[in-house]
Amino acid sequence: MDIPTKNLGQYVREKGINITKMSRDTGIPYGALYDSLLNTKKKRDLRLGEALAVCAFLEVDPMDFADKEAGGR
């Protein structure tokens, strides 16, 4: 799993974000969000557009979840 998806998943778990509401508000299928952010047995990376939509929903900067060691800010 890529670092941004892993970091976003950790953030969503820690904050107790409701992914059903996230799915409704972003238009991303619930299963895709669940498999990417909460299901530790699946290793589905968020697509770029999905990650940006999730960050907009959470009102956070996408760069907060970037891999800092790979050249992120």
PyMOL Python script that loads the backbone (N, CA, C, O; Angstrom):
from pymol import cmd

cmd.read_pdbstr("""\
ATOM      1  N   MET A   1       0.852  -1.172   0.000  1.00  0.00           N
ATOM      2  CA  MET A   1       0.000   0.000   0.000  1.00  0.00           C
ATOM      3  C   MET A   1       0.905   1.245   0.000  1.00  0.00           C
ATOM      4  O   MET A   1       1.916   1.288   0.700  1.00  0.00           O
ATOM      5  N   ASP A   2       0.524   2.250  -0.794  1.00  0.00           N
ATOM      6  CA  ASP A   2       1.366   3.441  -0.831  1.00  0.00           C
ATOM      7  C   ASP A   2       1.235   4.248   0.462  1.00  0.00           C
ATOM      8  O   ASP A   2       0.255   4.118   1.197  1.00  0.00           O
ATOM      9  N   ILE A   3       2.230   5.072   0.720  1.00  0.00           N
ATOM     10  CA  ILE A   3       2.306   5.828   1.970  1.00  0.00           C
ATOM     11  C   ILE A   3       1.132   6.794   2.144  1.00  0.00           C
ATOM     12  O   ILE A   3       0.550   6.824   3.229  1.00  0.00           O
ATOM     13  N   PRO A   4       0.749   7.595   1.122  1.00  0.00           N
ATOM     14  CA  PRO A   4      -0.384   8.506   1.327  1.00  0.00           C
ATOM     15  C   PRO A   4      -1.684   7.782   1.697  1.00  0.00           C
ATOM     16  O   PRO A   4      -2.419   8.247   2.569  1.00  0.00           O
ATOM     17  N   THR A   5      -1.974   6.655   1.048  1.00  0.00           N
ATOM     18  CA  THR A   5      -3.178   5.900   1.375  1.00  0.00           C
ATOM     19  C   THR A   5      -3.100   5.374   2.799  1.00  0.00           C
ATOM     20  O   THR A   5      -4.075   5.443   3.547  1.00  0.00           O
ATOM     21  N   LYS A   6      -1.941   4.850   3.170  1.00  0.00           N
ATOM     22  CA  LYS A   6      -1.746   4.337   4.524  1.00  0.00           C
ATOM     23  C   LYS A   6      -1.943   5.454   5.547  1.00  0.00           C
ATOM     24  O   LYS A   6      -2.610   5.256   6.562  1.00  0.00           O
ATOM     25  N   ASN A   7      -1.366   6.622   5.284  1.00  0.00           N
ATOM     26  CA  ASN A   7      -1.483   7.746   6.208  1.00  0.00           C
ATOM     27  C   ASN A   7      -2.923   8.255   6.300  1.00  0.00           C
ATOM     28  O   ASN A   7      -3.399   8.582   7.388  1.00  0.00           O
ATOM     29  N   LEU A   8      -3.608   8.322   5.173  1.00  0.00           N
ATOM     30  CA  LEU A   8      -5.014   8.731   5.183  1.00  0.00           C
ATOM     31  C   LEU A   8      -5.870   7.738   5.959  1.00  0.00           C
ATOM     32  O   LEU A   8      -6.749   8.137   6.723  1.00  0.00           O
ATOM     33  N   GLY A   9      -5.617   6.456   5.767  1.00  0.00           N
ATOM     34  CA  GLY A   9      -6.353   5.430   6.493  1.00  0.00           C
ATOM     35  C   GLY A   9      -6.156   5.554   7.995  1.00  0.00           C
ATOM     36  O   GLY A   9      -7.108   5.430   8.765  1.00  0.00           O
ATOM     37  N   GLN A  10      -4.936   5.795   8.402  1.00  0.00           N
ATOM     38  CA  GLN A  10      -4.639   5.962   9.825  1.00  0.00           C
ATOM     39  C   GLN A  10      -5.375   7.186  10.379  1.00  0.00           C
ATOM     40  O   GLN A  10      -5.934   7.132  11.474  1.00  0.00           O
ATOM     41  N   TYR A  11      -5.375   8.280   9.628  1.00  0.00           N
ATOM     42  CA  TYR A  11      -6.074   9.503  10.037  1.00  0.00           C
ATOM     43  C   TYR A  11      -7.578   9.245  10.187  1.00  0.00           C
ATOM     44  O   TYR A  11      -8.186   9.654  11.177  1.00  0.00           O
ATOM     45  N   VAL A  12      -8.166   8.572   9.211  1.00  0.00           N
ATOM     46  CA  VAL A  12      -9.602   8.284   9.233  1.00  0.00           C
ATOM     47  C   VAL A  12      -9.951   7.395  10.429  1.00  0.00           C
ATOM     48  O   VAL A  12     -10.962   7.621  11.095  1.00  0.00           O
ATOM     49  N   ARG A  13      -9.126   6.393  10.701  1.00  0.00           N
ATOM     50  CA  ARG A  13      -9.369   5.509  11.850  1.00  0.00           C
ATOM     51  C   ARG A  13      -9.250   6.273  13.168  1.00  0.00           C
ATOM     52  O   ARG A  13     -10.098   6.138  14.050  1.00  0.00           O
ATOM     53  N   GLU A  14      -8.192   7.076  13.295  1.00  0.00           N
ATOM     54  CA  GLU A  14      -7.963   7.824  14.540  1.00  0.00           C
ATOM     55  C   GLU A  14      -9.082   8.828  14.820  1.00  0.00           C
ATOM     56  O   GLU A  14      -9.466   9.030  15.971  1.00  0.00           O
ATOM     57  N   LYS A  15      -9.597   9.450  13.770  1.00  0.00           N
ATOM     58  CA  LYS A  15     -10.643  10.468  13.930  1.00  0.00           C
ATOM     59  C   LYS A  15     -12.054   9.877  13.958  1.00  0.00           C
ATOM     60  O   LYS A  15     -13.023  10.585  14.234  1.00  0.00           O
ATOM     61  N   GLY A  16     -12.166   8.578  13.673  1.00  0.00           N
ATOM     62  CA  GLY A  16     -13.473   7.935  13.664  1.00  0.00           C
ATOM     63  C   GLY A  16     -14.397   8.486  12.584  1.00  0.00           C
ATOM     64  O   GLY A  16     -15.598   8.645  12.802  1.00  0.00           O
ATOM     65  N   ILE A  17     -13.827   8.774  11.421  1.00  0.00           N
ATOM     66  CA  ILE A  17     -14.585   9.346  10.308  1.00  0.00           C
ATOM     67  C   ILE A  17     -15.580   8.322   9.769  1.00  0.00           C
ATOM     68  O   ILE A  17     -15.243   7.149   9.606  1.00  0.00           O
ATOM     69  N   ASN A  18     -16.785   8.758   9.497  1.00  0.00           N
ATOM     70  CA  ASN A  18     -17.838   7.913   8.956  1.00  0.00           C
ATOM     71  C   ASN A  18     -17.638   7.790   7.436  1.00  0.00           C
ATOM     72  O   ASN A  18     -17.878   8.742   6.694  1.00  0.00           O
ATOM     73  N   ILE A  19     -17.197   6.610   6.985  1.00  0.00           N
ATOM     74  CA  ILE A  19     -16.927   6.481   5.551  1.00  0.00           C
ATOM     75  C   ILE A  19     -18.192   6.301   4.724  1.00  0.00           C
ATOM     76  O   ILE A  19     -18.156   6.459   3.503  1.00  0.00           O
ATOM     77  N   THR A  20     -19.303   5.974   5.364  1.00  0.00           N
ATOM     78  CA  THR A  20     -20.571   5.939   4.629  1.00  0.00           C
ATOM     79  C   THR A  20     -20.916   7.357   4.163  1.00  0.00           C
ATOM     80  O   THR A  20     -21.285   7.566   3.007  1.00  0.00           O
ATOM     81  N   LYS A  21     -20.792   8.320   5.071  1.00  0.00           N
ATOM     82  CA  LYS A  21     -21.038   9.726   4.716  1.00  0.00           C
ATOM     83  C   LYS A  21     -19.989  10.203   3.704  1.00  0.00           C
ATOM     84  O   LYS A  21     -20.313  10.914   2.753  1.00  0.00           O
ATOM     85  N   MET A  22     -18.737   9.807   3.917  1.00  0.00           N
ATOM     86  CA  MET A  22     -17.666  10.185   2.991  1.00  0.00           C
ATOM     87  C   MET A  22     -17.996   9.679   1.587  1.00  0.00           C
ATOM     88  O   MET A  22     -17.832  10.403   0.605  1.00  0.00           O
ATOM     89  N   SER A  23     -18.457   8.444   1.501  1.00  0.00           N
ATOM     90  CA  SER A  23     -18.810   7.856   0.215  1.00  0.00           C
ATOM     91  C   SER A  23     -19.923   8.651  -0.459  1.00  0.00           C
ATOM     92  O   SER A  23     -19.833   8.988  -1.639  1.00  0.00           O
ATOM     93  N   ARG A  24     -20.974   8.947   0.305  1.00  0.00           N
ATOM     94  CA  ARG A  24     -22.100   9.718  -0.234  1.00  0.00           C
ATOM     95  C   ARG A  24     -21.649  11.091  -0.724  1.00  0.00           C
ATOM     96  O   ARG A  24     -22.021  11.523  -1.814  1.00  0.00           O
ATOM     97  N   ASP A  25     -20.841  11.774   0.092  1.00  0.00           N
ATOM     98  CA  ASP A  25     -20.447  13.146  -0.226  1.00  0.00           C
ATOM     99  C   ASP A  25     -19.407  13.242  -1.339  1.00  0.00           C
ATOM    100  O   ASP A  25     -19.368  14.235  -2.065  1.00  0.00           O
ATOM    101  N   THR A  26     -18.564  12.219  -1.479  1.00  0.00           N
ATOM    102  CA  THR A  26     -17.512  12.266  -2.499  1.00  0.00           C
ATOM    103  C   THR A  26     -17.887  11.548  -3.790  1.00  0.00           C
ATOM    104  O   THR A  26     -17.295  11.798  -4.840  1.00  0.00           O
ATOM    105  N   GLY A  27     -18.875  10.653  -3.709  1.00  0.00           N
ATOM    106  CA  GLY A  27     -19.238   9.857  -4.876  1.00  0.00           C
ATOM    107  C   GLY A  27     -18.339   8.652  -5.096  1.00  0.00           C
ATOM    108  O   GLY A  27     -18.469   7.955  -6.102  1.00  0.00           O
ATOM    109  N   ILE A  28     -17.427   8.403  -4.163  1.00  0.00           N
ATOM    110  CA  ILE A  28     -16.538   7.240  -4.252  1.00  0.00           C
ATOM    111  C   ILE A  28     -17.274   6.051  -3.632  1.00  0.00           C
ATOM    112  O   ILE A  28     -17.795   6.167  -2.522  1.00  0.00           O
ATOM    113  N   PRO A  29     -17.328   4.921  -4.319  1.00  0.00           N
ATOM    114  CA  PRO A  29     -18.041   3.763  -3.761  1.00  0.00           C
ATOM    115  C   PRO A  29     -17.528   3.386  -2.362  1.00  0.00           C
ATOM    116  O   PRO A  29     -16.329   3.425  -2.085  1.00  0.00           O
ATOM    117  N   TYR A  30     -18.472   3.024  -1.504  1.00  0.00           N
ATOM    118  CA  TYR A  30     -18.139   2.639  -0.130  1.00  0.00           C
ATOM    119  C   TYR A  30     -17.070   1.540  -0.105  1.00  0.00           C
ATOM    120  O   TYR A  30     -16.112   1.620   0.664  1.00  0.00           O
ATOM    121  N   GLY A  31     -17.235   0.528  -0.938  1.00  0.00           N
ATOM    122  CA  GLY A  31     -16.291  -0.586  -0.959  1.00  0.00           C
ATOM    123  C   GLY A  31     -14.874  -0.145  -1.276  1.00  0.00           C
ATOM    124  O   GLY A  31     -13.917  -0.662  -0.700  1.00  0.00           O
ATOM    125  N   ALA A  32     -14.737   0.802  -2.184  1.00  0.00           N
ATOM    126  CA  ALA A  32     -13.406   1.307  -2.533  1.00  0.00           C
ATOM    127  C   ALA A  32     -12.788   2.037  -1.342  1.00  0.00           C
ATOM    128  O   ALA A  32     -11.609   1.858  -1.036  1.00  0.00           O
ATOM    129  N   LEU A  33     -13.599   2.866  -0.671  1.00  0.00           N
ATOM    130  CA  LEU A  33     -13.086   3.581   0.502  1.00  0.00           C
ATOM    131  C   LEU A  33     -12.734   2.608   1.620  1.00  0.00           C
ATOM    132  O   LEU A  33     -11.677   2.722   2.241  1.00  0.00           O
ATOM    133  N   TYR A  34     -13.614   1.660   1.872  1.00  0.00           N
ATOM    134  CA  TYR A  34     -13.367   0.689   2.938  1.00  0.00           C
ATOM    135  C   TYR A  34     -12.088  -0.095   2.670  1.00  0.00           C
ATOM    136  O   TYR A  34     -11.236  -0.219   3.550  1.00  0.00           O
ATOM    137  N   ASP A  35     -11.952  -0.627   1.450  1.00  0.00           N
ATOM    138  CA  ASP A  35     -10.769  -1.425   1.126  1.00  0.00           C
ATOM    139  C   ASP A  35      -9.485  -0.608   1.159  1.00  0.00           C
ATOM    140  O   ASP A  35      -8.422  -1.150   1.462  1.00  0.00           O
ATOM    141  N   SER A  36      -9.561   0.674   0.858  1.00  0.00           N
ATOM    142  CA  SER A  36      -8.370   1.525   0.851  1.00  0.00           C
ATOM    143  C   SER A  36      -8.014   2.055   2.233  1.00  0.00           C
ATOM    144  O   SER A  36      -6.836   2.138   2.581  1.00  0.00           O
ATOM    145  N   LEU A  37      -9.021   2.414   3.022  1.00  0.00           N
ATOM    146  CA  LEU A  37      -8.760   3.134   4.261  1.00  0.00           C
ATOM    147  C   LEU A  37      -8.914   2.304   5.539  1.00  0.00           C
ATOM    148  O   LEU A  37      -8.242   2.585   6.532  1.00  0.00           O
ATOM    149  N   LEU A  38      -9.774   1.300   5.534  1.00  0.00           N
ATOM    150  CA  LEU A  38     -10.058   0.589   6.781  1.00  0.00           C
ATOM    151  C   LEU A  38      -9.728  -0.892   6.760  1.00  0.00           C
ATOM    152  O   LEU A  38      -9.424  -1.460   7.809  1.00  0.00           O
ATOM    153  N   ASN A  39      -9.776  -1.529   5.615  1.00  0.00           N
ATOM    154  CA  ASN A  39      -9.573  -2.973   5.526  1.00  0.00           C
ATOM    155  C   ASN A  39      -8.080  -3.281   5.504  1.00  0.00           C
ATOM    156  O   ASN A  39      -7.410  -3.085   4.490  1.00  0.00           O
ATOM    157  N   THR A  40      -7.569  -3.764   6.634  1.00  0.00           N
ATOM    158  CA  THR A  40      -6.131  -4.032   6.728  1.00  0.00           C
ATOM    159  C   THR A  40      -5.700  -5.262   5.938  1.00  0.00           C
ATOM    160  O   THR A  40      -4.506  -5.469   5.721  1.00  0.00           O
ATOM    161  N   LYS A  41      -6.663  -6.085   5.504  1.00  0.00           N
ATOM    162  CA  LYS A  41      -6.319  -7.280   4.721  1.00  0.00           C
ATOM    163  C   LYS A  41      -6.214  -6.989   3.224  1.00  0.00           C
ATOM    164  O   LYS A  41      -5.596  -7.754   2.484  1.00  0.00           O
ATOM    165  N   LYS A  42      -6.810  -5.895   2.783  1.00  0.00           N
ATOM    166  CA  LYS A  42      -6.713  -5.490   1.371  1.00  0.00           C
ATOM    167  C   LYS A  42      -5.622  -4.430   1.264  1.00  0.00           C
ATOM    168  O   LYS A  42      -5.365  -3.692   2.215  1.00  0.00           O
ATOM    169  N   LYS A  43      -5.009  -4.365   0.143  1.00  0.00           N
ATOM    170  CA  LYS A  43      -3.938  -3.395  -0.075  1.00  0.00           C
ATOM    171  C   LYS A  43      -4.281  -2.506  -1.260  1.00  0.00           C
ATOM    172  O   LYS A  43      -3.466  -2.329  -2.165  1.00  0.00           O
ATOM    173  N   ARG A  44      -5.502  -1.940  -1.255  1.00  0.00           N
ATOM    174  CA  ARG A  44      -5.954  -1.105  -2.363  1.00  0.00           C
ATOM    175  C   ARG A  44      -5.516   0.335  -2.144  1.00  0.00           C
ATOM    176  O   ARG A  44      -5.921   0.969  -1.169  1.00  0.00           O
ATOM    177  N   ASP A  45      -4.686   0.857  -3.055  1.00  0.00           N
ATOM    178  CA  ASP A  45      -4.287   2.262  -2.997  1.00  0.00           C
ATOM    179  C   ASP A  45      -5.421   3.138  -3.509  1.00  0.00           C
ATOM    180  O   ASP A  45      -6.134   2.766  -4.441  1.00  0.00           O
ATOM    181  N   LEU A  46      -5.584   4.305  -2.892  1.00  0.00           N
ATOM    182  CA  LEU A  46      -6.520   5.284  -3.434  1.00  0.00           C
ATOM    183  C   LEU A  46      -5.976   5.810  -4.754  1.00  0.00           C
ATOM    184  O   LEU A  46      -4.768   6.003  -4.895  1.00  0.00           O
ATOM    185  N   ARG A  47      -6.848   6.041  -5.710  1.00  0.00           N
ATOM    186  CA  ARG A  47      -6.444   6.705  -6.949  1.00  0.00           C
ATOM    187  C   ARG A  47      -6.283   8.184  -6.635  1.00  0.00           C
ATOM    188  O   ARG A  47      -6.813   8.666  -5.634  1.00  0.00           O
ATOM    189  N   LEU A  48      -5.564   8.903  -7.471  1.00  0.00           N
ATOM    190  CA  LEU A  48      -5.285  10.309  -7.201  1.00  0.00           C
ATOM    191  C   LEU A  48      -6.562  11.112  -7.000  1.00  0.00           C
ATOM    192  O   LEU A  48      -6.677  11.855  -6.025  1.00  0.00           O
ATOM    193  N   GLY A  49      -7.510  10.976  -7.897  1.00  0.00           N
ATOM    194  CA  GLY A  49      -8.763  11.720  -7.778  1.00  0.00           C
ATOM    195  C   GLY A  49      -9.519  11.366  -6.506  1.00  0.00           C
ATOM    196  O   GLY A  49     -10.143  12.227  -5.886  1.00  0.00           O
ATOM    197  N   GLU A  50      -9.461  10.086  -6.118  1.00  0.00           N
ATOM    198  CA  GLU A  50     -10.106   9.658  -4.876  1.00  0.00           C
ATOM    199  C   GLU A  50      -9.433  10.301  -3.674  1.00  0.00           C
ATOM    200  O   GLU A  50     -10.106  10.814  -2.780  1.00  0.00           O
ATOM    201  N   ALA A  51      -8.116  10.274  -3.653  1.00  0.00           N
ATOM    202  CA  ALA A  51      -7.379  10.856  -2.531  1.00  0.00           C
ATOM    203  C   ALA A  51      -7.664  12.349  -2.403  1.00  0.00           C
ATOM    204  O   ALA A  51      -7.835  12.863  -1.297  1.00  0.00           O
ATOM    205  N   LEU A  52      -7.713  13.039  -3.534  1.00  0.00           N
ATOM    206  CA  LEU A  52      -8.009  14.473  -3.494  1.00  0.00           C
ATOM    207  C   LEU A  52      -9.424  14.730  -3.002  1.00  0.00           C
ATOM    208  O   LEU A  52      -9.655  15.668  -2.238  1.00  0.00           O
ATOM    209  N   ALA A  53     -10.377  13.906  -3.434  1.00  0.00           N
ATOM    210  CA  ALA A  53     -11.762  14.058  -2.980  1.00  0.00           C
ATOM    211  C   ALA A  53     -11.880  13.769  -1.484  1.00  0.00           C
ATOM    212  O   ALA A  53     -12.613  14.462  -0.779  1.00  0.00           O
ATOM    213  N   VAL A  54     -11.172  12.764  -0.997  1.00  0.00           N
ATOM    214  CA  VAL A  54     -11.186  12.438   0.423  1.00  0.00           C
ATOM    215  C   VAL A  54     -10.599  13.600   1.218  1.00  0.00           C
ATOM    216  O   VAL A  54     -11.158  13.989   2.244  1.00  0.00           O
ATOM    217  N   CYS A  55      -9.495  14.153   0.765  1.00  0.00           N
ATOM    218  CA  CYS A  55      -8.873  15.278   1.465  1.00  0.00           C
ATOM    219  C   CYS A  55      -9.789  16.502   1.461  1.00  0.00           C
ATOM    220  O   CYS A  55      -9.864  17.218   2.459  1.00  0.00           O
ATOM    221  N   ALA A  56     -10.480  16.745   0.359  1.00  0.00           N
ATOM    222  CA  ALA A  56     -11.436  17.859   0.309  1.00  0.00           C
ATOM    223  C   ALA A  56     -12.564  17.613   1.307  1.00  0.00           C
ATOM    224  O   ALA A  56     -12.974  18.535   2.012  1.00  0.00           O
ATOM    225  N   PHE A  57     -13.066  16.395   1.375  1.00  0.00           N
ATOM    226  CA  PHE A  57     -14.113  16.034   2.334  1.00  0.00           C
ATOM    227  C   PHE A  57     -13.634  16.267   3.768  1.00  0.00           C
ATOM    228  O   PHE A  57     -14.377  16.785   4.602  1.00  0.00           O
ATOM    229  N   LEU A  58     -12.383  15.879   4.044  1.00  0.00           N
ATOM    230  CA  LEU A  58     -11.823  16.015   5.393  1.00  0.00           C
ATOM    231  C   LEU A  58     -11.347  17.437   5.689  1.00  0.00           C
ATOM    232  O   LEU A  58     -11.034  17.774   6.831  1.00  0.00           O
ATOM    233  N   GLU A  59     -11.297  18.268   4.639  1.00  0.00           N
ATOM    234  CA  GLU A  59     -10.797  19.643   4.741  1.00  0.00           C
ATOM    235  C   GLU A  59      -9.365  19.670   5.259  1.00  0.00           C
ATOM    236  O   GLU A  59      -9.031  20.414   6.181  1.00  0.00           O
ATOM    237  N   VAL A  60      -8.526  18.835   4.639  1.00  0.00           N
ATOM    238  CA  VAL A  60      -7.105  18.759   4.977  1.00  0.00           C
ATOM    239  C   VAL A  60      -6.274  18.893   3.705  1.00  0.00           C
ATOM    240  O   VAL A  60      -6.767  18.652   2.603  1.00  0.00           O
ATOM    241  N   ASP A  61      -5.037  19.272   3.863  1.00  0.00           N
ATOM    242  CA  ASP A  61      -4.104  19.413   2.750  1.00  0.00           C
ATOM    243  C   ASP A  61      -3.593  18.026   2.349  1.00  0.00           C
ATOM    244  O   ASP A  61      -3.061  17.308   3.196  1.00  0.00           O
ATOM    245  N   PRO A  62      -3.742  17.634   1.084  1.00  0.00           N
ATOM    246  CA  PRO A  62      -3.249  16.318   0.654  1.00  0.00           C
ATOM    247  C   PRO A  62      -1.765  16.100   0.950  1.00  0.00           C
ATOM    248  O   PRO A  62      -1.333  14.967   1.165  1.00  0.00           O
ATOM    249  N   MET A  63      -0.996  17.172   0.962  1.00  0.00           N
ATOM    250  CA  MET A  63       0.436  17.031   1.227  1.00  0.00           C
ATOM    251  C   MET A  63       0.723  16.593   2.665  1.00  0.00           C
ATOM    252  O   MET A  63       1.823  16.129   2.962  1.00  0.00           O
ATOM    253  N   ASP A  64      -0.249  16.736   3.546  1.00  0.00           N
ATOM    254  CA  ASP A  64      -0.067  16.270   4.922  1.00  0.00           C
ATOM    255  C   ASP A  64       0.102  14.753   4.979  1.00  0.00           C
ATOM    256  O   ASP A  64       0.607  14.219   5.967  1.00  0.00           O
ATOM    257  N   PHE A  65      -0.317  14.065   3.929  1.00  0.00           N
ATOM    258  CA  PHE A  65      -0.276  12.606   3.911  1.00  0.00           C
ATOM    259  C   PHE A  65       0.788  12.060   2.957  1.00  0.00           C
ATOM    260  O   PHE A  65       0.895  10.849   2.767  1.00  0.00           O
ATOM    261  N   ALA A  66       1.558  12.944   2.368  1.00  0.00           N
ATOM    262  CA  ALA A  66       2.582  12.546   1.392  1.00  0.00           C
ATOM    263  C   ALA A  66       3.734  11.828   2.069  1.00  0.00           C
ATOM    264  O   ALA A  66       3.946  11.956   3.275  1.00  0.00           O
ATOM    265  N   ASP A  67       4.469  11.077   1.280  1.00  0.00           N
ATOM    266  CA  ASP A  67       5.671  10.401   1.752  1.00  0.00           C
ATOM    267  C   ASP A  67       6.781  11.438   1.812  1.00  0.00           C
ATOM    268  O   ASP A  67       7.374  11.775   0.787  1.00  0.00           O
ATOM    269  N   LYS A  68       7.063  11.939   2.996  1.00  0.00           N
ATOM    270  CA  LYS A  68       8.051  13.011   3.172  1.00  0.00           C
ATOM    271  C   LYS A  68       9.453  12.593   2.715  1.00  0.00           C
ATOM    272  O   LYS A  68      10.223  13.420   2.228  1.00  0.00           O
ATOM    273  N   GLU A  69       9.776  11.315   2.873  1.00  0.00           N
ATOM    274  CA  GLU A  69      11.105  10.843   2.509  1.00  0.00           C
ATOM    275  C   GLU A  69      11.273  10.672   1.000  1.00  0.00           C
ATOM    276  O   GLU A  69      12.400  10.552   0.518  1.00  0.00           O
ATOM    277  N   ALA A  70      10.177  10.660   0.251  1.00  0.00           N
ATOM    278  CA  ALA A  70      10.250  10.452  -1.196  1.00  0.00           C
ATOM    279  C   ALA A  70      10.166  11.778  -1.947  1.00  0.00           C
ATOM    280  O   ALA A  70       9.865  11.799  -3.141  1.00  0.00           O
ATOM    281  N   GLY A  71      10.428  12.880  -1.254  1.00  0.00           N
ATOM    282  CA  GLY A  71      10.448  14.165  -1.942  1.00  0.00           C
ATOM    283  C   GLY A  71       9.256  15.039  -1.682  1.00  0.00           C
ATOM    284  O   GLY A  71       9.141  16.112  -2.274  1.00  0.00           O
ATOM    285  N   GLY A  72       8.342  14.605  -0.794  1.00  0.00           N
ATOM    286  CA  GLY A  72       7.222  15.449  -0.422  1.00  0.00           C
ATOM    287  C   GLY A  72       7.719  16.632   0.400  1.00  0.00           C
ATOM    288  O   GLY A  72       8.899  16.706   0.741  1.00  0.00           O
ATOM    289  N   ARG A  73       6.810  17.565   0.719  1.00  0.00           N
ATOM    290  CA  ARG A  73       7.206  18.724   1.524  1.00  0.00           C
ATOM    291  C   ARG A  73       7.703  18.328   2.866  1.00  0.00           C
ATOM    292  O   ARG A  73       8.076  19.187   3.665  1.00  0.00           O
TER     293      ARG A  73
END
""", "prot")
cmd.dss("prot")
cmd.show_as("cartoon", "prot")
cmd.util.cbc("prot")
cmd.orient("prot")
